[in-house]
Amino acid sequence: MAVSMNLALAAPGCACASLTIGNPANVSVPDEALTVLREQFAHSESGAGRLVLVTGPAASGKTQLLTRFLPYAAESGALILHATGAPDEQRLNAGIVDQLFANSALPTAVADQVAAVLSLVHQAPPGEHQPGSQVEAAPAVTDSEICRILLGLTRTQPVVIGVDDLHFADESSVRILLRLQRRIRSSRLLMLVSHPDAAGAAERQLLGLFTRVAHDHVRLGPLSAPALGQLASALLDEPVDAELTGRLHELSGGSPMLVNALLEDYRRSERDGQPVTGPAFVHAVSTFLQRREPPLHQVAAAIGMLGDELSRDTIAGLAGVTEDIAEDMTAVLAGAGLLAHGRFRHAVAAAAAVDSLPPAARAQLHVRAAKLKLRQVAPASEVAAHLVAAGQPAPAWGVDVLRRAADRAAQADEIGFAVRCLDLALSAAPEPGQRHAILDALARIVWRVNPSAAAAYLTELRHDPETVGTEPFTLARHALWNGEADLFGKAVADLARCPDRFDAPAAAKLTLAAQWHFGRCEVRVEPPADPAPRHSDPWRHTAAALVGMWTVGSSDATTASAEQILRNCPLADITLESLLTAILALAYDNRSKRAEYWCAMLSQQAARRGAVAWQALIDGVWSGIVVRRGDVAQGVTRAHAALRLLDTQSWGVSISYPLTTLLVANTAAGAFDAAAATLREPVPDAMLGTIGGLRYLRARGQFHLATDRVLAAISDFQRYRRLMARAKLDHLSLLPWRTDLAEAHLRLGHLVAARELAKQQLERCAETDTYGRGSALRILGMLAVPAERPILLGQAAECFKRSGDLLELARKLKVPGQELPQPVDQTEPALVGAPKALRVVSAPDTPAAASGELPESGVLTEAELRVAQLAALGETNQQIGSRLFITVSTVEQHLTRVYRKMRIRGRSQLAEQLASSVFGAAG
């Protein structure tokens, strides 16, 4: 009697879904598959033997169904003979039958009989797996003897034979099982064989052999949504809403294998109502594919690699199978719940299909995918991605593709992928010209994130006299970063051989970069064969105006040129120093807010693009601007952050910028231990031949001066003077060595030498060089007679204020009436290099001030001034109290009165307000 039903199974622990006996009907009953098998066992137990064929899509729960049923039958008194087909045993004679007897506890006499018969079977040579000829080729004697033994066992107790994955059975075992099938109707034998839905012709033919005679058929299918919900609720031990059930069904297609994996991942997650494709899901997909025949895995991986290019011929070509096999395997994958409409339901499953291939097979598949996409004229990045993923030496045809992909990736700031493409191309480049071009590109791209690593790629280019880089700025870029003036000259000379790439804008940017590092450019940086007059080119004109910032200080012309550069130059390797020069021009023209705006914008852009070297230098310069406007604490923080972006070796000579910031800031704040620690940081020898290195020497000398090591300070000042003279940089406005030496002589009591040096500095300063003029006027004011001193100091204050240097304004101005020279008074707040700076706005403490009343004059008392100075430098109330030996409460009271007298809201305005007060009093 044929039973017709379609049943969904969702019992806990069971991965089955639905079954069919005869023609299916749309009925859904939990656990019905197991119930049907129990009923079939009851019939066989009464002497009516049965063959039950369990089919269904791959991973639909056939194995789990047998696993659940066989223990039940054993507990009911049946002898269980169980075997599992495997691809690697298909060539073994009677491999399945051998498993059946080996996996059961047979009586000794029966075991001896079985062993004797099987020895004869094993001696016969295995034939080809031709299902149509299996019966005809069977050795009748041995087949009959094995069947006789099996049927004999049923006389003493019920017997259940379970064969999982019948499609992997060997020919001998198939013959024996078919013979046995025709003889079980009057025995107490139940045969259970599982077979996936037939996808190929061979499997369909094999399945047909077992369905020719009487049998029962249980077909498992995917879980319905309600059955899935029941299973999920049971396994999670909590109610599952319709939304989660729907998403689980969408991701799994109702496949019990995938459902169980998704529920396992969900159990380990935050259980927020959204399914998770985690480790269990990946493991389930990988294990499923690895346990199947190779064509299935190849086809799955091909579909995972191809994305949207999913025509049957494309899949077949990539997987290396026929189109019919590709179609059959695609159907298997769909039945297993992995595919929907020919595509993977989830990208994680697609990735697992590719990643779970053996490495050699995966590499071959990637190479085939690259060739396929090349024929389809796919973007170079897609082709290159497969060549890189293959992890093998690139084929000769792949070199140009990899280079094009690297260029596109570099433009998109995908530095890692660009480097991998170029490294692979380099391994396959046959010609020196190609190799040089690739090395050049690698050095240029790697420099953004690791300048020291970029140097390795340039070694071959530097020592090959025939080399002309395809990107002519790479060697120049490297030379500037490492302070190698000779190499820079060679690189610029090579530029003349690349007229198509070296135009006026490029020359202007390279000139600014050279000025940034070396202060002047002995090498003629001009495009070859340029017929245009120098004055007629706007790029040259703008660069020339901006360069004036180094010699005559900032002016309206340099500021205008700076804005032009900042608006017209995108952040790139060759524009980095041009942009920073423009930013400094704004800062030295008392436009620090505008300068910091550009620093912030460019730093964020560099970080977003992964250009760590760019960001490090930008932040190093930014830290100096912050300190210059008086915010010492923030400047120190930013300098440390910049230093952390690159290792010391990668910084090159540009490490001078954050280190100089730390020296200046810590010296100004009296943090002399921190300043001394900065001096212990290693620096490259070439650094002292650059502008940044000279600034570092100057800051070191000022540290020595502040710590009363005047002779050491003089040594540093004279050293950077000699270096400037040797490099013909005496014209630089930002390094007024004469006033530095003048201050040192002042400390030693050499008043005549100090005055002479200050006068020389003043005479050499341009009107727009406000910083240099302010430094000279300050020294002359300190040396002047009391009547003239306020005038000179007022003029110095005005110069410093015009230049935007509030820190210098606070540190350097001395007090009218002060006896000179005078050593540093270390009992005073360490805000200044000389004692009692800014006392021009102070007044003696008065009883009114002590009692908290605001004096009518509104000027600060000595105690209030000390607290205000330290607060302006970013020190906390507790730090101020410790330094001045007063309580935190007293510090707070002083600051409250300072804010009231100065009419400001808080300490963020202190530095500028104190500087303004000095200017007003001194003027």
C-alpha angles and dihedrals in degrees: 000000000000117000115207118200143123110214131185117214121205105154118141112275095013120111095189121115119186139342140211128204108182113332113001123247125194099254125134118200123159117241093002094131092062090045092054091051090051090052091050089050090052090054092049091046089059092055102272103114119211141200110207116190112204112198138162142124120312112283093014093129105268094135092046090052092054091044091056096043102046096062088051091053092047091052087051090060101265125141106237120215110182133180138165125209118231132185093234092056099049091099094053117100111243092350093152093046090049089054092049093058096036092054096055138069101245123181111261095249092050092046090054091051091049093049092052093050095044091051088062091048093050091054093062115091113250115251129216116283097258107151093195093060100041098101095044093050095049118118099238097207098055094040092052093047093053091047089049091053093048094047089046090060091059091064091073102034142352114281127208119195113196120188117180122197095013091181088073094052120122121246096252093053092047090054092050094047091049091050090048092048090061092054106046104082093096097036136085091245126124115192116198116186125174124206131169120241103286109257102166133048093248092053092047090051092050092048089050091060091062096042095054093082132045113302144141121241127211112184119192121206139177121300115264117232094256092048090048090052091052091049092047093049091050096047095043093041091224137085115277118210126223094255094058091043091052094049092048090051091047093052096042104032085224092296106155090213092057094038092056091047093049091049090050091053091045091051090056094045132075090276094228095157095268121104118240126219096209138144096307091053092048091047092050093052094044094046093047092054096042092054094053131078115288097251091062092053093045092051092047091050091047091054090047092053098043099057106184098000094090108144115140094245092048092052092046093049093050095044092046095235136112120273091249092055091046090053092048093048091047088056090051091051091049091050090052089058095248098111134048119185089353095304133096112267091224135023090229090062091049091051092047090052091056099038095049093061115104109266095250093049092046091051092050091049091052092050091050089048090052092052091046093052091044089057089048090054092240119172114285091243092062093049092045092049090063093046090051093045091051090068092211133114108285119251116246092253090057098063097083092042091053092049093051091048091049092052091052092046092050090052088052090047092244090143098166095054092044091054093048090051093050095044089053092046090050091057091057102035106121101187128065091228092055091045093051092049091051093047089050092051092046093052091048095050099040091049090071092066105021119015093183091056090049090061091068091063092050096054094088093044094050094055099041109091091197094056121114110171117233086223099047098197098063098087091041090051091050093046093052094048091052097039094243104152095178093053089047089055090052091049093050090049089054090053089069087066092058104058093156091063103033110074133154096277090050091049091049093051093047091049091054091047091052091048090050093057105028104023093229135032117229089178115084104242103194133129112256121254093006107164095188117103113250094240093052096060113089093206092055091045093051093046092048091052092049093047087060087075089077094053109030101019127242123325140160089278095052092045092051091048090047092056090048091053093046093050097043105037117076115212108270142134094274096041099048098095092039090058093046092049088053091049092052090049089058093046093051090049091061093260098119094144091056091045092051091048090059092044091054094047095047093043091053091047092051091048092048090051094047092241097145095172092054092048093048094055093042091051091045091056091042091056090057092051091051092052091045091060089052105262097123098166095053091044092055091048092050093047091053090048090052092050091053092058094070136027116247094258093052093053094070115183091332090079085087091079101063092034092053090049090054092048094049095043098045092045091051092048094047092244091139095160090057091047090051090051089054090055089057091061110109116248130188117259091234091060094082089061091063135074090250091053092052090051088051091053090049092051090049090052091050089051090053089048092051091051092050095253092130097163092052088050092052090051091055094045092049091046094055088044090056092046090051091050092049091051092042091242098132089118095066110122096200093062108055097177093171094064091044090055090043091058091049091050088048090058090052093049095251094139098163093053091046093051093047093051091048091050091050090052092050092049093052096047121102117227089252093052094093095162095054092043092049092051092051095044091050092057092044090049092053089051096044127101114268093259094055098037099083091051095052094042090049090053090049091050090051091052093050091046092050090051091050094237101140093162092056089046091055096041105043112038113101129207124264110246094027116139113241137249101029128164122240111280103221091190088070123080109284094232093110138042091231126040129272098008116178092024086130087085094044135091132194118275111268133194089251092054091047091053092052097253119137110246115234091239092059092216122136122258120232092258093047091049093053092051092045092051093053093044090052088057091057100256117150123242090254092052091049092050092050092049095048096035094239133120124267088243090058090050090053092050092050092049092049090056092044091054091049095048094046093040094230131133102228151336094290087077097043100093095052094041093050090050091050090050091054091051092048094049096042095046 
